[in-house]
Amino acid sequence: MTNEVVMMTTYQPFFLDEEAEQALQAIMQIAKLNQSDALKQALMFLREHLNINQTPAIKPFDIYKQLDLGEGGYAIAPASQAKEGVKTALQRKLQR
């Protein structure tokens, strides 16, 4: 007994207008592809051209890095030095 995987594809008949039919025939002839492969490659090219189902080229952090945020807010120290920042803040408050 063998484990056989059968992939089912949908068969969807469609009709092309004369202009599209001529374009398909030209693509098939130049690229030496059958109708199915020519349509598949054309669809893949269009999907890639339209950036469908692809990760965005610019990530949110890339935009953040480009922002000019200036000196920052009222933080005394960066988060990595929070203990020292709290100590400094308390000393400033007590010296008033």
Phi, psi and omega in degrees: 000129180248148174272114183244129178257124179248123178265127180260132174245151180274143177254114183238104178290144177211163182239139178255146173286175187297320180297315180293321179298318179294320179296316179298316180298319180296317179297315180299318183290314182290315183274353182056051179242154172281175186300315182297313181293323179296315178294318180298313181294324178295319179293319178296319178298316180295319178299315179294319181296323181272359181057041179280138178058034177238152178291146181296146180290327180253123179268156180306323180294328177299320178292317180302318181297331182278343181289140176264096184270357177074206185290335183112187183274221184261015181293137179277325183217158176291163183300329180292344179239042186298319182298316179294324179296318178295318179300315179296318181297318179293321178296318179296319182293319182288338181278353181292000000 
